[in-house]
Amino acid sequence: MSALPNRMPLSSPRASTAADIFHIGNVSASFTSATSSHLAEANPTPFNQTSKVLAKGSYPVSKLYPPLPCDILFESDVAVELRDGTFIYTDIYRPANTTNLTSPIPAIVAYSPYGKRGGFFNYDIFQPPNAIERMDVKYEWVSGLEKFEGPNPAYWLNKGYAVIHPDPRGVFNSEGDILMFGQQDARDGYDLIEWVAARSWSNGKVGMTGNSWLTVAQWWIASERPPHLAAIAPWEGWSDFYEDLVFRGGIPNFPFVDVLVTHLYGNGSNKIENISEMMSHAPRINDYWLDKAAKIENIDENLPVYAVGSWTNALHTLGTFQAWERLRTSNKWLRTHTTHEWHDYYTPTHVADLHKFFEKYLNNVDNDWETTPRVRLSLLNPGHDNIIDQPETKFPLSRQKIHRYYLDASTTSMSPSAPSTVSSATYNSTDNGTISFRMKFEHATDFVGYATVRLWVQAPDHNDMDLFCYLQKSNATTSKVIPILVLGSDTYVGAQGRVRVSLRDHRKPGTNGIYQYVNDEPSFLNENEIVPVDIPFWPTAIHYEAGEELTLLIQGWNSQKQPEFQNLGQPSIKNVGRHTFYTGDGYKSYVEIPQVIPAK
């Protein structure tokens, strides 16, 4: 792309030149009016194409944050022309001494639609009783200049980097309509990366980092292979919007989607993809939803990737690990943690670790980053201290062995031997009933990776059932489930699998739990019909001491909460009346667990 002037006039959207975002393959995408950025809740900032220096030692946002460690040149609302003629606007932070640069610098892009400044989402809105205060993102770790879930400009500029904060297509003053991922958004990101690399102050190397949506954007944009994208650091984010979030296990999840869409802001006259409408009227896999699954295999096989994931994330766990496994690059590293995504992202030691990665691949510094363990595994250990940064060579672990434990409804137990006698257990789904099966480990063991459960089920009062299964750890003496705490909150209740039974043949787990869509028609239950259903769990890593128990909890409702949105509603559940589970001869029900001998 040719270099553009740094200043362009604000224009209205030009439908005649814009890309066709209203048709994805053979599907018409639904759009609705975007929430106006003129609302007070959007915390709007005036459109102002200017530049100014934020002085070292000053407090540009609030004295709650540390003073700036260096002079910062802040350029606001810089115009970027995309390949279809649409203009988006970005803020640029770079060291003030780079105006007459003799040594060009790398740039880090934080790509998301939450607002380059302003926006609804910020850490201060997360407060008790519905969240942990600021999700333990300490004021001294940030500057207030950072995008929500993005890198702190004050830190990175002090290290000699530029930080780029775009408002993507349709967001705030950027032209067009707001997109929710997909190839068009990825192409827009490609154009931005190449525009940044062409700046006079740039060394031609652009990196990306950030959490959640900013991670999702990295999967998509990297799959388009921008030539000047030199490294990415995806810090927890889904990679298949359909399976990871909106229809996990076939069960629609409207509450989070509605919170997300209604808090993305346009210019007052444009539109945003109507995800809820698409969920209601096009719930089965089609071209629209396939466009919202990142093409991980397309990412350059030489692109350095430093990925971070956790087991306790209610949104991002599966997508993060599946994306990392599918990456073809040999230059990939994975670190797992046991806290919360935002807390982990801004923890100073982790920021320093990311700096070392970017120094290697954006500044060509010989710093031995490549000797970093390819996988740093952290294991949950409820009731004891978690195990942090255990070095491994790959994930899933090559030394894992799959152990099968059979369920016995007559004793609500599990064991390596299948019961011969048929038995059943029932709960009332209308009354939030549950069933638990337990098994004691005789020796210490680590449960690491993807588990599955096969159940034989019946819904005597209905033609469908929604099932939620959890794998937990119980006390050796009381058999009471030990809470797994995330920043002191027990919102994570164990590895979860869920399924709408009528969609049991809609998708099956493939290699390492990666889903394959095989059928798009529901198979409703006939009266008194007993059917097998296989339910994959999201990956986890939990350490069990000798005598501690593995507990399988089965119920008809979701008890895992998002620690940052603890008051969100339930997915759209279809349960009515009794759920019955059969075990024994002819109905062999079991859970399969990947186990390893604990590292010394």
C-alpha positions in Angstrom: 0.0 0.0 0.0 1.2 3.5 -0.7 1.9 5.8 2.2 -1.0 8.1 3.0 -0.9 11.6 4.5 -1.1 11.5 8.3 -4.2 13.8 8.3 -7.3 13.1 6.4 -10.7 14.7 6.9 -13.4 12.8 8.7 -15.8 11.3 6.1 -19.1 9.6 6.3 -19.4 5.9 5.3 -19.4 5.4 1.5 -21.5 2.4 0.7 -20.6 2.6 -3.0 -16.9 1.8 -2.3 -17.2 -0.3 0.9 -16.7 -4.1 1.0 -19.8 -6.2 0.9 -20.1 -7.2 4.5 -23.8 -8.1 4.3 -23.3 -11.5 2.6 -21.0 -14.2 3.9 -20.9 -17.0 1.4 -24.5 -18.0 0.8 -25.8 -16.4 4.0 -27.2 -12.9 4.5 -25.7 -11.4 7.6 -28.1 -9.5 9.9 -27.2 -6.0 11.1 -28.9 -3.7 13.6 -28.3 -0.1 14.7 -25.1 0.3 16.6 -25.2 1.9 20.0 -24.4 5.5 19.7 -21.0 6.7 20.9 -22.7 10.0 21.9 -24.2 8.3 25.0 -22.5 9.1 28.3 -21.9 5.4 29.0 -19.5 5.4 26.0 -17.2 7.9 27.7 -16.8 9.6 24.3 -13.8 11.8 23.5 -14.0 14.5 20.9 -12.7 13.8 17.4 -9.4 15.8 17.2 -6.7 15.2 14.7 -3.7 16.6 16.6 -0.4 15.7 18.2 1.0 16.6 21.6 3.7 15.6 24.0 2.7 14.0 27.3 5.5 15.0 29.6 7.7 12.7 31.6 6.5 12.8 35.2 3.0 14.0 34.4 -0.3 12.3 35.1 -2.3 12.4 31.9 -5.2 10.4 33.2 -5.2 10.3 37.0 -2.8 10.4 40.0 -4.0 6.9 40.8 -1.5 5.8 38.2 2.3 6.2 38.3 3.8 9.3 36.6 4.9 8.8 33.0 8.4 7.4 32.8 9.2 9.2 29.6 8.0 11.9 27.2 5.3 10.5 24.9 4.3 11.8 21.5 0.5 11.3 21.3 -1.1 11.5 17.8 -4.8 11.3 17.9 -7.4 10.2 15.2 -4.8 9.5 12.5 -6.6 8.4 9.3 -5.8 5.0 7.8 -7.3 4.1 4.4 -8.3 0.4 3.9 -8.2 -1.3 0.6 -11.9 -0.7 -0.1 -11.6 3.0 0.4 -13.0 3.0 4.0 -11.2 5.3 6.5 -10.6 4.1 10.0 -8.9 6.2 12.8 -6.1 5.3 15.1 -4.2 6.8 18.0 -0.4 6.5 17.9 1.8 6.6 21.0 5.5 6.8 20.4 8.6 8.1 22.2 8.8 11.8 21.8 12.4 11.7 20.7 11.4 9.7 17.5 10.4 12.8 15.6 13.8 13.1 14.0 14.6 9.4 14.2 18.0 8.0 13.2 17.1 4.5 14.5 13.6 3.3 13.5 11.5 1.5 16.1 9.0 -1.4 16.1 5.3 -1.0 16.8 2.8 -3.0 18.8 -0.8 -3.0 17.6 -3.7 -3.4 20.0 -6.7 -4.3 17.8 -10.2 -4.2 19.3 -13.5 -2.3 19.0 -13.8 -1.2 22.6 -12.5 2.3 21.9 -9.0 3.6 21.5 -10.0 6.1 24.1 -13.2 6.1 26.1 -15.6 3.2 25.7 -17.7 1.5 28.3 -15.2 -1.2 29.4 -12.5 -0.3 31.8 -11.2 -2.0 34.9 -12.9 0.4 37.3 -16.3 -0.9 36.4 -15.5 -4.3 37.8 -16.4 -4.0 41.5 -18.0 -6.2 44.2 -20.4 -7.9 44.6 -20.5 -8.8 40.9 -16.8 -8.9 40.3 -13.4 -8.7 42.1 -12.2 -5.1 42.4 -10.6 -4.2 39.1 -10.0 -8.0 38.7 -6.8 -7.2 40.7 -5.3 -5.1 38.0 -3.3 -2.8 40.2 -3.1 0.9 39.4 0.7 0.8 39.7 0.9 -1.8 36.9 -0.7 0.5 34.2 -1.0 4.1 33.2 -4.6 4.6 32.2 -3.5 5.2 28.6 -3.9 1.5 27.7 -6.8 0.2 25.7 -9.0 -2.1 27.6 -7.2 -5.5 27.7 -4.3 -4.0 25.8 -0.6 -3.2 26.4 0.4 -0.3 28.6 1.9 2.5 26.3 3.9 4.0 29.2 5.8 0.8 29.7 6.4 0.0 26.0 7.3 3.5 25.0 9.9 3.6 27.8 11.4 0.5 26.2 11.5 2.1 22.7 8.4 0.8 21.1 5.4 2.6 19.5 1.9 1.5 20.5 -1.0 1.7 18.0 -4.7 2.0 19.1 -7.0 1.7 16.2 -10.8 1.9 16.1 -11.7 -0.8 13.6 -14.3 -0.4 10.9 -17.5 1.3 12.2 -16.2 1.9 15.7 -16.7 5.4 17.1 -15.7 7.7 14.2 -14.3 5.1 11.9 -16.3 4.6 8.7 -18.4 1.6 7.9 -20.4 -0.8 10.0 -19.0 -2.7 13.0 -17.9 -6.3 12.4 -17.7 -9.2 14.8 -14.6 -11.0 13.5 -14.4 -12.8 10.2 -12.3 -12.5 7.1 -13.2 -8.9 6.2 -12.2 -7.7 9.7 -8.9 -9.7 9.3 -8.2 -8.0 6.0 -8.8 -4.6 7.6 -6.2 -5.6 10.2 -3.8 -6.7 7.5 -4.1 -3.2 5.9 -3.5 -1.5 9.2 -0.4 -3.6 9.9 1.1 -2.7 6.5 0.2 0.9 7.0 2.0 1.0 10.3 5.1 -0.7 8.8 5.2 2.1 6.2 5.5 4.9 8.7 8.8 6.8 8.5 9.6 6.1 12.2 8.9 2.3 11.8 11.6 -0.3 11.6 9.2 -2.4 9.5 8.5 -4.9 12.2 5.0 -4.9 13.8 3.8 -7.1 16.7 0.4 -7.6 18.2 -0.6 -8.4 21.8 -3.5 -8.1 24.1 -6.1 -10.2 25.8 -9.5 -11.6 24.9 -10.8 -9.8 21.8 -7.3 -8.5 21.2 -6.2 -12.1 21.1 -9.0 -13.2 18.8 -8.0 -10.4 16.4 -4.4 -11.8 16.4 -5.6 -15.3 15.3 -7.6 -13.7 12.4 -5.2 -11.1 11.2 -2.2 -13.4 11.4 -4.1 -15.9 9.2 -4.1 -13.3 6.4 -0.3 -13.2 6.6 0.6 -9.5 6.6 4.2 -9.4 5.4 5.3 -7.0 8.2 3.7 -8.9 11.1 6.8 -10.1 12.8 5.4 -11.7 16.1 2.2 -12.1 18.0 1.4 -12.6 21.7 -2.2 -13.9 22.0 -3.1 -13.8 25.7 -6.3 -16.0 26.0 -9.0 -15.7 23.3 -11.5 -17.9 21.6 -10.7 -19.1 18.1 -14.1 -20.4 17.0 -16.8 -18.0 17.9 -19.6 -20.5 17.3 -18.3 -23.5 19.3 -16.3 -21.6 21.9 -18.9 -19.0 22.8 -22.3 -18.6 21.2 -23.3 -22.2 20.8 -21.0 -24.1 23.1 -22.2 -27.7 23.0 -25.1 -26.6 20.9 -26.6 -24.5 23.7 -27.1 -20.8 22.8 -25.5 -18.3 25.0 -27.3 -15.0 24.6 -26.5 -13.1 27.8 -22.8 -12.5 27.1 -23.3 -11.8 23.4 -25.9 -9.2 24.3 -23.6 -7.5 26.8 -20.8 -7.4 24.2 -22.8 -6.1 21.2 -24.7 -3.4 23.1 -21.5 -2.0 24.5 -19.7 -1.5 21.2 -20.3 2.0 19.8 -20.8 3.5 16.4 -21.2 7.0 15.1 -24.9 7.3 15.8 -26.1 6.3 12.3 -24.2 3.1 11.4 -24.8 -0.6 12.1 -23.4 -3.6 13.9 -23.7 -7.3 13.2 -26.8 -8.6 15.0 -25.3 -11.8 16.5 -28.4 -12.6 18.6 -30.6 -12.4 15.4 -28.2 -14.8 13.6 -28.2 -17.1 16.6 -32.0 -17.2 16.5 -32.6 -17.6 12.8 -29.4 -19.4 11.7 -28.4 -21.6 14.6 -26.8 -24.4 12.7 -23.3 -24.3 11.1 -23.3 -22.4 7.8 -21.0 -20.1 5.9 -21.6 -17.2 8.3 -20.5 -19.1 11.4 -17.6 -20.8 9.5 -16.3 -17.3 8.7 -16.0 -16.7 12.4 -13.7 -19.6 13.0 -10.1 -18.5 12.7 -8.1 -20.1 9.9 -5.2 -21.0 12.2 -3.6 -23.3 9.7 -3.1 -20.3 7.4 -0.8 -18.5 9.9 2.8 -18.3 8.6 4.8 -21.4 9.6 7.7 -19.1 10.6 5.7 -16.5 12.7 6.9 -16.4 16.3 4.0 -16.9 18.7 4.0 -16.5 22.5 0.6 -17.7 23.7 -0.9 -17.7 27.2 -3.8 -19.7 28.4 -5.6 -20.7 31.6 -7.9 -23.5 32.6 -10.3 -21.4 34.5 -11.5 -19.0 31.8 -15.2 -19.3 31.1 -14.8 -17.9 27.5 -11.3 -18.6 26.2 -9.8 -21.8 27.5 -10.7 -24.1 24.6 -10.0 -21.6 21.8 -6.6 -20.7 23.2 -5.3 -24.2 23.5 -6.8 -25.5 20.2 -5.3 -22.5 18.3 -1.9 -23.1 19.8 -2.0 -26.8 18.9 -3.1 -26.1 15.4 -0.3 -23.5 14.7 2.2 -24.9 12.2 5.0 -22.6 13.2 7.9 -24.1 15.0 8.5 -20.8 16.7 5.7 -21.1 19.3 5.7 -21.0 23.1 2.9 -21.5 25.5 2.6 -20.4 29.2 -0.4 -21.4 31.4 -1.4 -19.7 34.6 -3.9 -20.2 37.4 -5.2 -16.6 38.0 -7.3 -14.3 35.8 -6.5 -13.2 32.3 -6.2 -9.4 33.1 -4.3 -9.9 36.3 -1.9 -12.2 34.5 -1.5 -9.9 31.5 -0.4 -6.9 33.6 1.7 -8.7 36.2 5.1 -7.0 35.9 7.1 -10.2 35.6 4.9 -11.4 32.8 5.2 -8.0 31.0 9.0 -8.3 31.3 8.7 -11.8 29.8 6.7 -10.5 26.9 9.3 -7.7 26.5 12.0 -10.3 26.1 10.0 -12.1 23.4 9.4 -8.9 21.5 13.0 -7.8 21.8 14.0 -11.0 20.1 11.6 -10.8 17.2 10.9 -7.1 16.8 14.3 -5.7 17.6 16.6 -8.6 16.7 18.2 -8.7 20.1 20.1 -11.9 20.9 18.7 -12.6 24.3 18.4 -16.4 24.4 14.6 -16.2 24.3 14.6 -19.4 22.2 15.8 -21.3 25.2 12.5 -20.6 27.0 10.7 -23.9 27.7 8.2 -24.4 24.8 5.5 -25.1 27.4 5.3 -23.7 30.9 2.6 -25.7 32.6 0.7 -24.5 35.7 -1.5 -27.0 37.5 -4.4 -26.2 39.8 -4.1 -27.8 43.2 -7.2 -27.0 45.2 -6.5 -27.3 48.9 -2.8 -26.8 48.4 -0.4 -24.5 46.5 -0.8 -24.4 42.8 2.1 -25.8 40.7 3.5 -22.9 38.5 5.6 -22.9 35.4 6.5 -26.6 35.2 8.6 -26.9 32.0 7.3 -29.2 29.3 8.1 -29.7 25.6 4.5 -29.9 24.2 0.8 -29.8 25.0 -1.0 -32.2 25.3 1.7 -33.9 27.2 3.4 -36.7 25.2 3.7 -38.9 28.3 -0.1 -38.8 29.1 -2.0 -42.0 29.3 -5.8 -42.2 28.9 -7.5 -43.9 31.8 -11.1 -45.0 31.6 -13.3 -45.1 34.7 -16.8 -46.7 34.5 -19.8 -45.2 36.2 -22.0 -47.2 38.5 -25.4 -45.5 39.2 -26.2 -48.0 42.0 -23.3 -46.7 44.1 -22.6 -43.3 42.4 -19.0 -44.4 42.1 -16.4 -44.8 39.4 -13.9 -47.6 38.9 -11.6 -49.1 36.2 -14.0 -52.1 36.0 -17.4 -51.9 34.3 -20.4 -52.9 36.5 -22.3 -55.9 35.1 -25.7 -55.0 36.6 -27.8 -52.4 34.9 -28.8 -49.5 37.2 -30.0 -45.9 36.8 -30.1 -42.6 38.6 -32.5 -39.7 38.1 -32.7 -36.0 39.0 -35.3 -33.4 38.3 -33.9 -30.9 36.0 -36.7 -28.4 36.7 -35.6 -28.3 40.4 -31.9 -28.0 39.6 -31.2 -31.6 40.6 -27.7 -33.1 40.3 -25.9 -36.4 40.3 -22.3 -37.0 41.4 -19.9 -40.0 40.8 -16.7 -40.3 42.8 -13.5 -42.3 42.7 -10.5 -42.1 45.1 -6.9 -41.9 43.7 -4.6 -44.3 45.5 -1.5 -42.5 44.3 -0.7 -38.9 43.5 -1.6 -38.1 39.9 -1.9 -35.2 37.5 -5.0 -34.8 35.3 -3.7 -32.8 32.3 -5.5 -32.2 29.0 -8.8 -33.2 27.4 -11.2 -35.5 29.2 -14.5 -37.0 27.8 -17.5 -38.6 29.3 -20.0 -41.1 27.7 -23.4 -41.2 29.2 -26.5 -43.2 28.4 -29.4 -40.8 29.0 -33.2 -40.6 28.9 -35.6 -37.7 29.2 -38.9 -39.3 30.3 -40.7 -35.9 30.3 -39.3 -34.2 27.2 -37.8 -34.8 23.8 -34.5 -33.0 24.6 -32.1 -32.3 27.4 -29.2 -29.9 28.1 -26.4 -31.4 30.2 -23.6 -29.7 32.0 -20.8 -31.9 33.4 -17.9 -31.0 35.7 -14.8 -32.8 36.8 -13.8 -31.7 40.3 -11.6 -32.6 43.2 -12.9 -33.7 46.5 -11.4 -33.9 50.0 -9.8 -37.2 51.0 -11.6 -37.4 54.3 -15.0 -35.7 53.8 -15.6 -36.2 50.1 -16.5 -32.6 50.0 -15.6 -30.7 46.7 -12.6 -28.4 47.3 -13.2 -25.0 45.7 -10.9 -23.8 43.0 -10.2 -20.1 43.7 -9.5 -17.5 41.0 -8.3 -14.4 42.7 -10.1 -15.6 45.8 -13.4 -16.3 43.9 -14.8 -19.8 43.5 -16.4 -19.1 40.1 -14.5 -22.0 38.4 -16.1 -25.3 39.4 -13.9 -27.6 37.4 -13.4 -28.7 33.8 -16.8 -28.4 32.0 -18.4 -30.2 29.2 -21.9 -29.4 27.9 -24.2 -30.6 25.2 -27.8 -30.3 23.9 -28.6 -34.0 23.5 -30.7 -33.4 20.3 -27.4 -32.1 18.7 -25.3 -35.0 20.0 -24.4 -35.9 16.4 -23.9 -32.2 15.4 -20.2 -32.3 16.2 -17.7 -34.8 17.6 -14.3 -34.3 19.1 -11.5 -34.9 16.8 -7.7 -34.9 17.5 -7.0 -33.3 20.9 -10.6 -32.3 21.3 -10.8 -30.2 18.1 -14.4 -30.3 17.0 -15.6 -31.6 13.7 -19.1 -30.6 12.5 -20.7 -33.7 11.0 -24.5 -33.1 11.0 -26.7 -30.0 11.1 -30.1 -31.5 11.9 -31.3 -32.1 15.5 -32.2 -35.7 16.6 -34.9 -35.3 19.2 -35.5 -38.1 21.7 -38.4 -40.4 21.2 -40.6 -41.3 24.2 -38.6 -43.3 26.7 -35.7 -43.6 24.3 -32.2 -44.2 25.8 -29.3 -42.8 23.8 -25.6 -42.6 24.2 -24.0 -39.1 24.2 -20.3 -38.2 24.2 -19.4 -35.0 25.9 -15.9 -33.5 25.6 -14.5 -31.3 28.4 -12.5 -28.2 28.0 -8.9 -28.9 28.9 -7.6 -28.6 32.4 -4.6 -29.4 34.6 -5.3 -30.5 38.2 -3.0 -32.2 40.7 -4.5 -34.9 43.0 -2.7 -36.1 46.1 -3.1 -39.8 47.1 -6.5 -40.2 48.8 -8.1 -37.3 47.1 -11.2 -37.9 44.9 -12.1 -37.3 41.3 -15.8 -36.2 41.2 -18.0 -36.1 38.1 -20.9 -33.7 38.6 -23.8 -33.9 36.2 -26.7 -31.4 36.1 -29.0 -29.5 33.8 -27.7 -26.0 34.4 -24.5 -24.0 34.2 -22.9 -23.3 37.6 -19.6 -21.8 36.2 -19.6 -18.0 36.4 -17.4 -15.5 34.7 -15.4 -13.9 37.6 -15.7 -10.5 35.9 -19.5 -10.9 35.1 -20.9 -12.9 38.0 -24.4 -11.8 37.5 -24.8 -12.8 33.9 -27.8 -15.0 33.1 -27.9 -18.7 32.1 -27.6 -20.0 28.6 -30.9 -20.7 26.9 -31.7 -24.1 28.5 -34.5 -26.4 27.2 -34.8 -28.8 30.2 -38.2 -30.2 31.4 -38.6 -32.7 34.2 -36.5 -35.8 34.8 -33.1 -36.7 33.5 -32.2 -40.4 33.9 -28.7 -41.9 33.5 -28.1 -45.6 32.9 -25.0 -47.6 33.7 -24.0 -51.3 33.5 -24.3 -54.0 30.9 -25.4 -52.6 27.6 -25.1 -49.0 29.0 -21.4 -48.7 29.7 -21.0 -45.1 30.8 -17.5 -43.9 31.6 -15.2 -40.9 31.8 -11.8 -40.9 30.1 -9.1 -38.9 31.9 -5.6 -38.0 30.5 -3.2 -38.7 33.4 0.5 -38.3 34.0 2.8 -39.2 36.9 3.5 -35.9 38.7 6.8 -34.3 37.9 9.3 -34.3 40.7 
